[in-house]
Amino acid sequence: MAERLRNRLKDYRTARSLTQADLAVMAQVSRKTINTIENEVFVPSTTLALKLAQVLGVRVEDLFYLEAL
Amino acid sequence: MGCVMDSEQLARRAEKHVALRKGLMIVNALAYIGWIGSQGLAQSDAFGVPPSTWEIVRHLAMPVWAVSLLLILAQYAMLKRNRAVAVLVDDERSKEKTALAFQGGYWVLLVAVASVYAATFFEPDLDMRTFMPLLLAAGVAAPAFTVTFFGKD
């Protein structure tokens, strides 16, 4: 069964009143990287996924999930 | 609020560095094509242009290539000293794009070499002194073009 990686990055980011620039600086990536992850254009590495979860104070499974196509 | 301002400034500064690097890479690639490519074209009367004109192109393009390369290296050195900006410029997405660009350069060079090889079946007297510099220029410049023009999201 085919699956697609989805994420709730934008939801968690806005819930913490963070801009894309804030999250980018906290995770040490470019603003465009945050933007492309939120728009599900770019799939981050495990390291970056864990880092994003860490800076947002959530579990990586809460941030990223698989959705059946 | 102060934190937000700092993040915004850092992000903007990083984006300016990315734009500057892209511009320098394009200038560097075009100058390299002009410099090395004109060496090859000077061996023939391609496009009806006399070899002396290609020599002028070569002598004009070489300093542009050298200066743009120095500026690219200077930017790397500048970013080395400013880690907060550097991590925003060279993150994992940009590294992935760079790797794809080099793969693109490899394929451009491979297709160009195969095309020249195929052309020798129809024109056995192809002068390699003309084509080798053009092939070299295509292979070296292709990554700069792919990362700049196809790296947009």
Backbone of each chain as ProteinMPNN parsed JSONL, in Angstrom:
{"seq_chain_A": "MAERLRNRLKDYRTARSLTQADLAVMAQVSRKTINTIENEVFVPSTTLALKLAQVLGVRVEDLFYLEAL", "coords_chain_A": {"N_chain_A": [[0.852, -1.203, 0.0], [0.609, 2.15, -0.911], [2.067, 4.995, 0.641], [2.09, 8.301, 2.028], [4.219, 10.864, 3.234], [3.182, 13.045, 5.675], [2.865, 16.216, 7.432], [2.563, 18.175, 10.482], [3.745, 20.565, 10.854], [3.354, 23.322, 10.395], [1.061, 23.813, 11.921], [1.927, 23.317, 14.585], [3.967, 25.186, 14.715], [2.668, 27.705, 14.363], [0.986, 27.592, 16.542], [2.717, 28.108, 18.557], [3.304, 30.683, 18.128], [5.383, 31.285, 16.365], [7.412, 32.521, 13.716], [8.262, 31.515, 10.324], [10.892, 32.208, 9.962], [11.816, 32.372, 12.61], [11.635, 29.66, 13.428], [13.35, 28.55, 11.582], [15.844, 29.632, 12.31], [16.046, 28.562, 14.881], [16.149, 25.825, 14.308], [18.323, 25.77, 12.738], [18.346, 25.907, 9.886], [17.524, 26.978, 6.496], [15.012, 29.541, 5.841], [13.522, 28.885, 3.655], [13.737, 26.144, 3.597], [12.182, 25.402, 5.807], [9.742, 26.345, 4.847], [9.404, 24.728, 2.55], [9.226, 22.229, 3.731], [6.895, 22.505, 5.246], [5.092, 22.8, 3.161], [5.22, 20.334, 2.118], [6.996, 19.711, 0.097], [9.686, 19.262, 0.37], [11.316, 16.566, 1.89], [12.436, 16.124, 5.073], [15.593, 15.059, 6.574], [16.12, 12.368, 8.964], [17.539, 13.388, 11.096], [17.043, 16.165, 10.943], [14.269, 16.124, 11.231], [14.017, 15.167, 13.847], [15.276, 17.256, 15.16], [13.572, 19.41, 14.621], [11.314, 18.521, 15.974], [12.336, 18.547, 18.525], [12.942, 21.305, 19.002], [10.409, 22.341, 18.903], [9.255, 21.088, 20.966], [7.819, 18.69, 20.875], [6.823, 15.252, 20.111], [8.455, 13.419, 17.511], [6.755, 11.794, 16.094], [4.381, 13.064, 16.415], [4.692, 15.251, 14.873], [5.321, 14.366, 12.3], [3.715, 12.109, 10.064], [2.42, 9.126, 8.505], [0.345, 8.814, 5.67], [-2.13, 6.954, 4.13], [-2.382, 6.456, 0.631]], "CA_chain_A": [[0.0, 0.0, 0.0], [1.411, 3.381, -1.009], [1.846, 5.957, 1.722], [2.704, 9.617, 1.819], [4.628, 11.509, 4.485], [2.525, 14.333, 5.925], [3.349, 16.809, 8.681], [1.758, 19.211, 11.152], [4.747, 21.554, 11.265], [2.774, 24.678, 10.411], [0.126, 23.892, 13.058], [2.705, 23.447, 15.825], [4.732, 26.451, 14.675], [1.77, 28.85, 14.589], [0.476, 27.479, 17.916], [3.749, 28.687, 19.437], [3.499, 32.076, 17.653], [6.706, 31.404, 15.738], [7.436, 32.713, 12.261], [9.133, 30.544, 9.652], [12.273, 32.652, 10.219], [12.159, 31.957, 13.983], [11.855, 28.212, 13.463], [14.545, 28.286, 10.77], [17.023, 29.946, 13.125], [16.089, 27.588, 15.987], [16.535, 24.503, 13.782], [19.56, 25.993, 11.961], [18.152, 25.665, 8.45], [17.029, 28.2, 5.853], [13.567, 29.766, 5.912], [12.936, 28.158, 2.526], [13.647, 24.728, 3.983], [10.977, 25.292, 6.645], [8.598, 26.554, 3.942], [9.207, 23.557, 1.67], [8.774, 21.098, 4.562], [5.48, 22.753, 5.548], [4.304, 22.561, 1.935], [5.457, 18.925, 1.769], [7.808, 19.631, -1.121], [10.968, 18.694, 0.79], [11.232, 15.596, 2.995], [13.664, 16.32, 5.859], [16.294, 13.876, 7.073], [15.727, 11.979, 10.331], [18.197, 14.329, 12.018], [16.312, 17.435, 10.946], [12.928, 15.864, 11.783], [14.183, 15.097, 15.306], [15.629, 18.597, 15.63], [12.348, 20.217, 14.58], [10.469, 18.063, 17.082], [12.985, 18.995, 19.771], [12.79, 22.753, 19.225], [8.984, 22.63, 19.111], [8.847, 20.422, 22.21], [6.839, 17.628, 20.606], [7.437, 14.021, 19.625], [8.577, 13.438, 16.052], [5.564, 11.124, 15.543], [3.279, 14.04, 16.393], [5.004, 16.219, 13.811], [5.293, 13.682, 10.997], [2.918, 10.874, 10.066], [2.188, 8.536, 7.177], [-1.06, 8.785, 5.269], [-2.341, 6.034, 3.002], [-2.872, 7.145, -0.581]], "C_chain_A": [[0.889, 1.255, 0.0], [1.054, 4.338, 0.13], [2.584, 7.253, 1.434], [3.046, 10.232, 3.173], [3.944, 12.871, 4.6], [3.132, 14.934, 7.196], [2.42, 17.908, 9.201], [2.669, 20.358, 11.602], [4.149, 22.953, 11.388], [1.849, 24.86, 11.619], [0.886, 24.115, 14.368], [3.472, 24.765, 15.861], [3.824, 27.639, 15.006], [1.18, 28.817, 16.003], [1.453, 28.081, 18.916], [4.1, 30.115, 19.025], [4.898, 32.291, 17.077], [6.541, 31.677, 14.246], [8.32, 31.622, 11.649], [10.607, 30.896, 9.907], [12.718, 32.235, 11.618], [12.516, 30.474, 14.029], [13.118, 27.837, 12.685], [15.811, 28.516, 11.594], [17.165, 28.933, 14.265], [16.578, 26.213, 15.512], [17.81, 24.566, 12.944], [19.442, 25.511, 10.511], [17.62, 26.956, 7.824], [15.505, 28.305, 6.007], [12.861, 28.978, 4.816], [12.796, 26.665, 2.834], [12.41, 24.507, 4.851], [9.731, 25.386, 5.764], [8.329, 25.312, 3.092], [8.807, 22.312, 2.467], [7.279, 21.273, 4.857], [4.58, 22.47, 4.34], [4.492, 21.148, 1.374], [6.114, 18.753, 0.404], [9.125, 18.923, -0.793], [10.751, 17.767, 1.984], [12.526, 15.717, 3.805], [14.305, 14.991, 6.246], [15.775, 13.557, 8.472], [16.304, 12.969, 11.34], [17.41, 15.642, 12.112], [14.906, 17.253, 11.529], [12.99, 15.835, 13.309], [14.479, 16.477, 15.889], [14.392, 19.504, 15.669], [11.416, 19.833, 15.734], [11.012, 18.569, 18.414], [12.739, 20.481, 20.028], [11.325, 23.142, 19.436], [8.432, 21.946, 20.365], [7.767, 19.391, 22.01], [7.579, 16.357, 20.198], [7.465, 14.06, 18.1], [7.362, 12.771, 15.388], [4.359, 12.062, 15.519], [3.442, 15.004, 15.222], [4.855, 15.59, 12.423], [4.482, 12.399, 11.103], [2.733, 10.391, 8.632], [0.695, 8.477, 6.907], [-1.19, 7.868, 4.057], [-2.893, 6.805, 1.807], [-4.138, 6.475, -1.119]], "O_chain_A": [[1.801, 1.386, 0.817], [-0.107, 4.464, 0.52], [3.568, 7.284, 0.695], [2.275, 10.139, 4.129], [4.105, 13.736, 3.739], [3.828, 14.247, 7.944], [1.617, 18.479, 8.464], [2.398, 21.03, 12.597], [4.404, 23.671, 12.355], [1.846, 25.911, 12.259], [0.534, 24.99, 15.159], [3.607, 25.384, 16.917], [4.175, 28.48, 15.833], [0.908, 29.861, 16.595], [1.056, 28.515, 19.998], [5.074, 30.688, 19.514], [5.513, 33.339, 17.275], [5.646, 31.135, 13.598], [9.027, 30.906, 12.357], [11.454, 30.014, 10.05], [13.854, 31.798, 11.806], [13.542, 30.079, 14.583], [13.857, 26.931, 13.072], [16.731, 27.699, 11.577], [18.274, 28.498, 14.577], [17.319, 25.528, 16.216], [18.315, 23.538, 12.494], [20.311, 24.811, 9.992], [17.304, 27.912, 8.533], [14.813, 27.32, 6.262], [11.757, 28.469, 5.01], [11.854, 26.012, 2.384], [11.674, 23.54, 4.654], [8.788, 24.609, 5.916], [7.183, 24.894, 2.931], [8.123, 21.435, 1.939], [6.497, 20.33, 4.737], [3.464, 21.971, 4.48], [3.989, 20.817, 0.301], [5.839, 17.806, -0.334], [9.613, 18.1, -1.567], [10.092, 18.13, 2.959], [13.604, 15.44, 3.279], [13.657, 13.944, 6.247], [15.082, 14.367, 9.088], [15.645, 13.34, 12.312], [17.149, 16.155, 13.201], [14.409, 18.129, 12.237], [12.131, 16.402, 13.984], [14.0, 16.825, 16.968], [14.191, 20.261, 16.619], [10.813, 20.69, 16.38], [10.259, 18.963, 19.305], [12.373, 20.871, 21.137], [11.035, 24.155, 20.073], [7.296, 22.191, 20.772], [6.894, 19.222, 22.862], [8.788, 16.37, 19.97], [6.595, 14.666, 17.473], [6.982, 13.127, 14.272], [3.438, 11.891, 14.72], [2.466, 15.501, 14.66], [4.329, 16.21, 11.498], [4.554, 11.689, 12.106], [2.874, 11.156, 7.678], [-0.107, 8.141, 7.779], [-0.449, 7.998, 3.083], [-3.747, 7.68, 1.948], [-4.688, 6.916, -2.128]]}, "seq_chain_B": "MGCVMDSEQLARRAEKHVALRKGLMIVNALAYIGWIGSQGLAQSDAFGVPPSTWEIVRHLAMPVWAVSLLLILAQYAMLKRNRAVAVLVDDERSKEKTALAFQGGYWVLLVAVASVYAATFFEPDLDMRTFMPLLLAAGVAAPAFTVTFFGKD", "coords_chain_B": {"N_chain_B": [[9.802, 39.975, 21.107], [12.212, 41.048, 20.29], [13.643, 38.733, 19.705], [12.23, 37.796, 17.482], [12.788, 39.82, 15.611], [15.56, 39.444, 15.362], [15.705, 36.871, 14.275], [14.396, 37.265, 11.847], [16.124, 39.091, 10.632], [18.461, 37.562, 10.465], [17.578, 35.486, 8.789], [16.985, 36.939, 6.474], [19.514, 37.936, 5.851], [20.857, 35.569, 5.291], [19.41, 34.75, 3.037], [20.123, 36.736, 1.254], [22.821, 36.135, 0.927], [22.573, 33.652, -0.339], [21.367, 34.417, -2.753], [23.377, 36.088, -3.771], [25.461, 34.227, -4.047], [24.37, 32.533, -6.015], [24.234, 34.329, -8.183], [26.958, 34.918, -8.536], [27.887, 32.376, -9.199], [26.67, 31.938, -11.66], [27.803, 33.985, -13.238], [30.463, 33.155, -13.048], [30.303, 30.641, -14.309], [29.464, 31.345, -16.915], [31.602, 32.957, -17.685], [33.6, 31.049, -17.617], [32.825, 29.354, -19.684], [33.105, 31.186, -21.745], [35.843, 31.664, -21.604], [37.235, 29.078, -21.752], [35.774, 27.841, -23.777], [36.118, 29.59, -25.95], [38.772, 29.135, -26.505], [38.687, 26.684, -27.784], [37.04, 27.281, -29.973], [38.619, 29.092, -31.278], [40.299, 27.527, -32.686], [39.028, 26.876, -34.938], [37.004, 28.049, -37.731], [34.505, 28.619, -36.726], [31.11, 29.684, -36.832], [31.793, 31.662, -38.559], [33.459, 33.475, -37.404], [36.484, 35.173, -36.96], [39.592, 33.728, -35.704], [41.041, 35.584, -34.173], [39.134, 37.159, -32.943], [37.946, 35.353, -31.165], [40.125, 35.058, -29.523], [40.183, 37.526, -28.297], [37.793, 37.368, -26.842], [38.509, 35.292, -25.134], [40.584, 36.491, -23.642], [39.169, 38.476, -22.354], [37.261, 37.082, -20.887], [38.626, 35.447, -19.09], [39.74, 37.012, -16.856], [37.306, 37.801, -15.699], [36.232, 35.364, -14.926], [38.198, 34.62, -13.037], [38.005, 36.672, -11.103], [35.33, 36.392, -10.264], [35.482, 33.848, -9.172], [37.236, 34.301, -7.051], [35.616, 35.98, -5.535], [33.57, 34.216, -4.851], [35.006, 32.455, -3.235], [35.771, 34.247, -1.259], [33.307, 34.802, -0.162], [32.692, 32.316, 0.961], [34.69, 32.262, 2.928], [33.888, 34.425, 4.478], [31.445, 33.472, 5.397], [32.32, 31.374, 6.929], [33.234, 32.635, 9.158], [30.942, 33.554, 10.255], [28.929, 31.757, 11.736], [26.256, 31.57, 12.478], [24.799, 32.59, 10.336], [25.83, 31.049, 8.286], [24.9, 28.394, 8.749], [22.296, 28.654, 8.003], [22.502, 29.161, 5.342], [23.884, 27.004, 4.15], [22.284, 24.482, 4.472], [20.733, 21.21, 4.952], [19.021, 20.916, 2.771], [20.054, 22.619, 0.788], [22.477, 21.358, 0.414], [21.639, 18.955, -0.64], [20.568, 19.856, -3.042], [22.904, 20.804, -4.248], [24.3, 18.402, -4.596], [22.615, 17.172, -6.449], [22.945, 18.95, -8.549], [25.61, 18.507, -9.281], [25.349, 15.9, -10.186], [23.779, 16.463, -12.373], [25.62, 17.912, -13.914], [27.41, 15.858, -14.497], [25.82, 14.215, -16.169], [25.299, 15.982, -18.284], [27.871, 16.306, -19.303], [28.416, 13.657, -20.032], [26.444, 13.151, -22.009], [27.203, 15.107, -23.85], [29.782, 14.233, -24.578], [29.097, 11.752, -25.697], [27.568, 12.663, -27.838], [29.457, 14.005, -29.404], [31.079, 11.837, -30.011], [29.268, 10.301, -31.507], [28.951, 12.048, -33.618], [31.348, 11.783, -34.929], [31.043, 9.617, -36.579], [29.727, 10.557, -38.762], [31.191, 12.731, -39.531], [34.287, 12.3, -39.934], [36.555, 13.877, -39.627], [36.552, 15.538, -37.39], [37.804, 18.121, -35.369], [39.453, 17.651, -32.484], [40.652, 19.539, -30.916], [38.984, 21.634, -31.059], [36.575, 20.665, -29.991], [37.092, 19.5, -27.463], [37.703, 21.565, -25.488], [35.163, 22.785, -25.446], [33.549, 20.724, -24.506], [34.646, 20.364, -21.97], [34.095, 22.858, -20.836], [31.286, 22.745, -20.86], [30.764, 20.608, -19.093], [31.845, 21.579, -16.699], [30.473, 23.97, -16.264], [27.791, 23.261, -16.209], [26.776, 22.303, -13.601], [26.55, 24.744, -12.17], [24.552, 26.081, -13.58], [22.381, 24.294, -13.307], [21.956, 24.233, -10.533], [21.229, 26.837, -10.102], [19.092, 27.519, -11.868], [17.31, 25.355, -11.723], [16.971, 24.933, -9.112], [14.949, 26.138, -7.794], [12.062, 26.359, -5.665]], "CA_chain_B": [[9.83, 40.753, 19.861], [13.603, 41.134, 19.896], [14.015, 37.453, 19.118], [11.63, 37.742, 16.15], [13.566, 40.717, 14.755], [16.854, 38.828, 15.094], [15.488, 35.742, 13.364], [14.069, 37.821, 10.528], [17.357, 39.669, 10.075], [19.356, 36.458, 10.116], [17.012, 34.796, 7.622], [17.167, 37.814, 5.293], [20.941, 37.99, 5.515], [21.174, 34.279, 4.655], [18.81, 34.741, 1.693], [20.97, 37.609, 0.408], [24.03, 35.362, 0.613], [22.2, 32.614, -1.327], [21.161, 35.108, -4.042], [24.701, 36.536, -4.237], [26.206, 33.046, -4.488], [23.806, 32.102, -7.295], [24.666, 35.29, -9.204], [28.393, 34.716, -8.787], [28.077, 31.089, -9.878], [26.27, 32.089, -13.072], [28.858, 34.784, -13.881], [31.631, 32.295, -13.11], [30.074, 29.599, -15.323], [29.455, 31.979, -18.246], [32.979, 33.382, -17.979], [34.387, 29.847, -17.89], [32.468, 28.941, -21.055], [33.737, 32.161, -22.631], [37.307, 31.517, -21.558], [37.679, 27.777, -22.276], [35.085, 27.59, -25.045], [36.732, 30.392, -27.022], [40.038, 28.488, -26.879], [38.353, 25.667, -28.775], [36.492, 27.896, -31.183], [39.717, 29.789, -31.97], [40.976, 26.546, -33.542], [38.244, 26.69, -36.161], [36.345, 29.295, -38.145], [33.103, 28.413, -36.373], [30.205, 30.849, -36.903], [32.381, 32.683, -39.428], [34.172, 34.465, -36.579], [37.928, 34.933, -37.059], [40.232, 33.303, -34.451], [41.491, 36.725, -33.36], [37.989, 37.605, -32.124], [37.844, 34.393, -30.056], [41.234, 35.36, -28.605], [39.75, 38.69, -27.489], [36.796, 36.837, -25.896], [39.254, 34.519, -24.134], [41.311, 37.394, -22.744], [38.208, 39.235, -21.538], [36.499, 36.176, -20.002], [39.474, 34.851, -18.05], [39.744, 37.805, -15.609], [35.961, 37.769, -15.091], [36.156, 34.064, -14.249], [39.09, 34.63, -11.868], [37.466, 37.581, -10.081], [34.112, 35.796, -9.693], [35.912, 32.722, -8.33], [37.774, 34.88, -5.809], [34.483, 36.48, -4.749], [32.893, 33.036, -4.288], [35.852, 31.977, -2.13], [35.692, 35.254, -0.194], [32.016, 34.622, 0.512], [32.851, 31.128, 1.814], [35.5, 32.652, 4.082], [33.047, 35.305, 5.288], [30.442, 32.643, 6.072], [33.012, 30.552, 7.935], [33.374, 33.443, 10.37], [29.606, 33.866, 10.773], [28.281, 30.449, 11.72], [24.804, 31.718, 12.615], [24.262, 32.766, 8.982], [26.299, 29.936, 7.445], [24.042, 27.205, 8.878], [21.046, 28.92, 7.282], [22.822, 29.168, 3.905], [24.256, 25.641, 3.723], [21.58, 23.469, 5.258], [20.694, 19.919, 4.254], [18.313, 21.046, 1.492], [20.98, 23.193, -0.206], [23.485, 20.336, 0.114], [20.974, 17.996, -1.531], [20.49, 20.512, -4.366], [24.262, 20.836, -4.81], [24.609, 17.044, -5.058], [21.837, 16.964, -7.68], [23.555, 19.782, -9.587], [26.806, 17.814, -9.772], [24.856, 14.783, -11.0], [23.356, 17.083, -13.642], [26.85, 18.201, -14.657], [27.931, 14.58, -14.987], [25.001, 13.767, -17.296], [25.524, 16.908, -19.403], [29.176, 15.964, -19.871], [28.298, 12.336, -20.659], [25.661, 13.296, -23.24], [28.005, 15.9, -24.777], [30.843, 13.349, -25.103], [28.443, 10.768, -26.566], [27.146, 13.369, -29.055], [30.656, 14.235, -30.223], [31.483, 10.524, -30.504], [28.318, 9.942, -32.569], [29.198, 12.938, -34.757], [32.541, 11.342, -35.668], [30.63, 8.643, -37.595], [29.284, 11.312, -39.939], [32.257, 13.679, -39.893], [35.477, 11.701, -39.302], [37.654, 14.83, -39.458], [36.287, 16.512, -36.317], [39.03, 18.542, -34.694], [39.261, 17.54, -31.034], [41.121, 20.785, -30.27], [37.814, 22.508, -31.005], [35.483, 20.135, -29.18], [37.442, 19.173, -26.068], [37.455, 22.7, -24.577], [33.724, 23.015, -25.317], [33.037, 19.667, -23.62], [35.124, 20.684, -20.613], [33.325, 24.017, -20.363], [29.904, 22.308, -20.61], [30.748, 19.771, -17.886], [32.16, 22.373, -15.509], [29.477, 25.03, -16.06], [26.426, 22.723, -16.046], [26.273, 22.317, -12.218], [26.168, 26.108, -11.764], [23.255, 26.396, -14.199], [21.302, 23.471, -12.755], [21.652, 24.625, -9.156], [20.624, 28.171, -10.103], [17.815, 27.608, -12.576], [16.379, 24.295, -11.367], [16.963, 24.789, -7.668], [13.845, 26.903, -7.21], [10.973, 25.517, -5.139]], "C_chain_B": [[11.257, 40.863, 19.319], [14.08, 39.89, 19.196], [13.497, 37.351, 17.689], [12.42, 38.597, 15.177], [14.894, 40.073, 14.383], [16.722, 37.688, 14.087], [15.24, 36.238, 11.95], [15.326, 38.375, 9.854], [18.331, 38.587, 9.632], [18.88, 35.746, 8.853], [17.214, 35.628, 6.355], [18.63, 37.861, 4.855], [21.35, 36.695, 4.794], [20.626, 34.238, 3.23], [19.588, 35.636, 0.725], [22.24, 36.885, -0.007], [23.737, 34.311, -0.457], [22.05, 33.255, -2.712], [22.501, 35.555, -4.633], [25.495, 35.355, -4.78], [25.697, 32.565, -5.846], [24.271, 33.01, -8.431], [26.123, 35.088, -9.568], [28.655, 33.419, -9.536], [27.72, 31.18, -11.356], [27.333, 32.881, -13.834], [30.098, 33.924, -14.085], [31.495, 31.241, -14.216], [30.113, 30.193, -16.737], [30.868, 32.4, -18.652], [33.861, 32.179, -18.306], [34.112, 29.335, -19.305], [33.154, 29.875, -22.055], [35.239, 31.956, -22.736], [37.754, 30.222, -22.244], [37.056, 27.49, -23.644], [35.723, 28.344, -26.203], [38.089, 29.829, -27.442], [39.798, 27.437, -27.955], [37.902, 26.279, -30.083], [37.564, 28.649, -31.968], [40.468, 28.852, -32.91], [40.245, 26.351, -34.868], [37.677, 28.045, -36.591], [34.838, 29.174, -37.906], [32.347, 29.736, -36.369], [30.774, 31.964, -37.788], [33.143, 33.76, -38.678], [35.672, 34.177, -36.673], [38.539, 34.564, -35.706], [40.667, 34.469, -33.564], [40.364, 37.251, -32.464], [37.802, 36.667, -30.924], [38.951, 34.625, -29.04], [40.874, 36.539, -27.701], [38.755, 38.227, -26.423], [37.519, 36.1, -24.758], [39.953, 35.444, -23.131], [40.39, 38.248, -21.882], [37.543, 38.33, -20.498], [37.341, 35.658, -18.841], [39.515, 35.691, -16.762], [38.38, 37.81, -14.908], [35.789, 36.464, -14.31], [36.974, 34.092, -12.957], [38.515, 35.501, -10.746], [36.223, 36.969, -9.434], [34.458, 34.606, -8.797], [36.456, 33.237, -6.995], [36.645, 35.385, -4.915], [33.707, 35.325, -4.107], [33.684, 32.516, -3.078], [35.81, 32.945, -0.949], [34.379, 35.12, 0.576], [32.053, 33.395, 1.435], [33.605, 31.488, 3.091], [34.682, 33.517, 5.042], [32.023, 34.491, 6.087], [31.069, 31.753, 7.146], [33.099, 31.297, 9.262], [32.023, 33.767, 11.001], [28.743, 32.609, 10.732], [26.757, 30.563, 11.781], [24.138, 31.869, 11.241], [24.606, 31.556, 8.109], [25.389, 28.716, 7.532], [22.708, 27.402, 8.161], [21.268, 28.88, 5.767], [23.064, 27.741, 3.407], [23.583, 24.607, 4.608], [21.45, 22.188, 4.424], [19.98, 19.998, 2.906], [19.245, 21.605, 0.417], [22.07, 22.193, -0.57], [22.912, 19.282, -0.832], [20.891, 18.56, -2.947], [21.861, 20.54, -5.043], [24.644, 19.457, -5.359], [23.872, 16.751, -6.361], [22.441, 17.743, -8.846], [24.798, 19.105, -10.159], [26.429, 16.585, -10.587], [24.422, 15.296, -12.372], [24.554, 17.377, -14.529], [27.446, 16.953, -15.264], [27.15, 14.123, -16.224], [25.167, 14.672, -18.511], [26.829, 16.557, -20.101], [29.103, 14.638, -20.622], [27.56, 12.421, -21.994], [26.464, 14.072, -24.291], [29.105, 15.047, -25.403], [30.241, 12.335, -26.072], [28.022, 11.417, -27.884], [28.33, 13.603, -29.99], [31.129, 12.908, -30.828], [30.575, 10.105, -31.668], [28.582, 10.778, -33.825], [30.399, 12.486, -35.586], [32.196, 10.286, -36.739], [30.232, 9.343, -38.898], [30.365, 12.254, -40.446], [33.562, 13.203, -39.243], [36.59, 12.709, -39.012], [37.378, 15.886, -38.374], [37.585, 16.826, -35.575], [38.786, 18.561, -33.176], [39.735, 18.787, -30.289], [39.981, 21.793, -30.176], [36.818, 22.003, -29.971], [35.853, 19.871, -27.719], [37.252, 20.358, -25.119], [35.97, 22.977, -24.375], [33.092, 21.979, -24.383], [33.413, 19.955, -22.17], [34.3, 21.823, -20.023], [31.896, 23.611, -20.023], [29.821, 21.521, -19.307], [30.977, 20.563, -16.618], [31.036, 23.374, -15.212], [28.081, 24.489, -15.769], [25.94, 22.708, -14.596], [25.814, 23.704, -11.759], [24.802, 26.477, -12.332], [22.128, 25.588, -13.558], [20.944, 23.912, -11.34], [20.947, 25.985, -9.124], [19.232, 28.169, -10.723], [16.81, 26.534, -12.172], [16.307, 24.075, -9.861], [15.825, 25.543, -6.997], [12.747, 25.959, -6.735], [9.635, 26.18, -5.394]], "O_chain_B": [[11.502, 40.789, 18.115], [14.826, 39.96, 18.22], [14.203, 36.889, 16.793], [12.699, 38.174, 14.055], [15.316, 40.141, 13.228], [17.528, 37.561, 13.166], [15.793, 35.713, 10.983], [15.559, 38.156, 8.665], [18.945, 38.679, 8.568], [19.672, 35.44, 7.962], [17.565, 35.098, 5.3], [18.944, 37.831, 3.665], [22.094, 36.728, 3.813], [21.296, 33.749, 2.32], [19.699, 35.337, -0.463], [22.685, 37.001, -1.149], [24.539, 34.099, -1.367], [22.533, 32.722, -3.711], [22.735, 35.423, -5.834], [26.123, 35.451, -5.834], [26.489, 32.229, -6.726], [24.652, 32.536, -9.501], [26.489, 35.083, -10.743], [29.529, 33.357, -10.4], [28.38, 30.576, -12.201], [27.72, 32.502, -14.94], [30.714, 33.951, -15.15], [32.44, 30.981, -14.961], [30.718, 29.618, -17.642], [31.278, 32.227, -19.8], [34.751, 32.26, -19.153], [35.026, 28.937, -20.028], [33.706, 29.435, -23.063], [35.825, 32.061, -23.814], [38.543, 30.251, -23.188], [37.714, 26.97, -24.546], [35.856, 27.809, -27.303], [38.517, 30.013, -28.581], [40.573, 27.302, -28.902], [38.321, 25.858, -31.162], [37.439, 28.827, -33.18], [41.178, 29.298, -33.811], [40.771, 25.741, -35.799], [37.848, 29.051, -35.904], [34.019, 29.558, -38.741], [32.875, 30.769, -35.957], [30.277, 33.09, -37.758], [33.441, 34.822, -39.225], [36.085, 33.034, -36.481], [38.064, 35.029, -34.67], [40.663, 34.352, -32.339], [40.617, 37.73, -31.359], [37.533, 37.118, -29.811], [38.755, 34.419, -27.842], [41.204, 36.56, -26.515], [38.843, 38.625, -25.262], [37.186, 36.261, -23.584], [39.915, 35.205, -21.923], [40.782, 38.693, -20.803], [37.292, 38.753, -19.369], [36.83, 35.453, -17.74], [39.341, 35.139, -15.676], [38.307, 37.823, -13.679], [35.274, 36.455, -13.191], [36.507, 33.643, -11.91], [38.538, 35.111, -9.579], [36.068, 37.013, -8.213], [33.803, 34.383, -7.779], [36.167, 32.672, -5.94], [36.699, 35.241, -3.694], [33.244, 35.433, -2.972], [33.111, 32.184, -2.04], [35.812, 32.528, 0.209], [34.335, 35.296, 1.794], [31.518, 33.425, 2.543], [33.222, 31.082, 4.188], [34.77, 33.364, 6.26], [31.762, 34.759, 7.259], [30.428, 31.421, 8.144], [33.046, 30.699, 10.336], [31.962, 34.203, 12.151], [27.936, 32.42, 9.822], [26.049, 29.742, 11.198], [23.05, 31.341, 11.012], [23.793, 31.1, 7.305], [25.126, 28.068, 6.519], [22.066, 26.432, 7.758], [20.343, 28.602, 5.003], [22.524, 27.326, 2.381], [24.242, 23.935, 5.402], [21.994, 22.099, 3.323], [20.296, 19.232, 1.995], [19.238, 21.137, -0.721], [22.54, 22.165, -1.708], [23.61, 18.78, -1.714], [21.112, 17.846, -3.926], [21.971, 20.328, -6.25], [25.231, 19.347, -6.435], [24.437, 16.149, -7.274], [22.452, 17.27, -9.982], [25.019, 19.121, -11.37], [27.101, 16.256, -11.564], [24.662, 14.655, -13.395], [24.524, 17.13, -15.734], [27.93, 16.969, -16.396], [27.747, 13.693, -17.212], [25.177, 14.191, -19.644], [26.896, 16.514, -21.33], [29.656, 14.504, -21.714], [27.993, 11.838, -22.989], [26.418, 13.744, -25.477], [29.341, 15.121, -26.609], [30.801, 12.084, -27.139], [28.112, 10.785, -28.937], [28.225, 13.424, -31.204], [31.525, 12.85, -31.992], [31.055, 9.615, -32.689], [28.456, 10.288, -34.947], [30.476, 12.76, -36.784], [32.958, 10.086, -37.685], [30.383, 8.791, -39.988], [30.446, 12.539, -41.641], [33.909, 13.638, -38.145], [37.486, 12.414, -38.221], [37.909, 16.994, -38.437], [38.35, 15.934, -35.207], [38.018, 19.376, -32.664], [39.287, 19.064, -29.176], [39.997, 22.69, -29.333], [36.28, 22.776, -29.178], [35.008, 20.007, -26.834], [36.689, 20.179, -24.039], [35.549, 23.355, -23.282], [32.22, 22.303, -23.577], [32.596, 19.807, -21.262], [33.865, 21.766, -18.873], [31.343, 24.067, -19.021], [28.912, 21.739, -18.505], [30.384, 20.27, -15.58], [30.689, 23.598, -14.052], [27.27, 25.177, -15.15], [24.787, 23.066, -14.355], [24.816, 23.83, -11.049], [23.99, 27.108, -11.654], [21.05, 26.12, -13.294], [19.767, 23.961, -10.983], [20.157, 26.252, -8.218], [18.3, 28.749, -10.166], [15.601, 26.752, -12.259], [15.658, 23.139, -9.394], [15.743, 25.584, -5.769], [12.527, 24.898, -7.32], [8.595, 25.634, -5.028]]}, "name": "protein", "num_of_chains": 2, "seq": "MAERLRNRLKDYRTARSLTQADLAVMAQVSRKTINTIENEVFVPSTTLALKLAQVLGVRVEDLFYLEALMGCVMDSEQLARRAEKHVALRKGLMIVNALAYIGWIGSQGLAQSDAFGVPPSTWEIVRHLAMPVWAVSLLLILAQYAMLKRNRAVAVLVDDERSKEKTALAFQGGYWVLLVAVASVYAATFFEPDLDMRTFMPLLLAAGVAAPAFTVTFFGKD"}
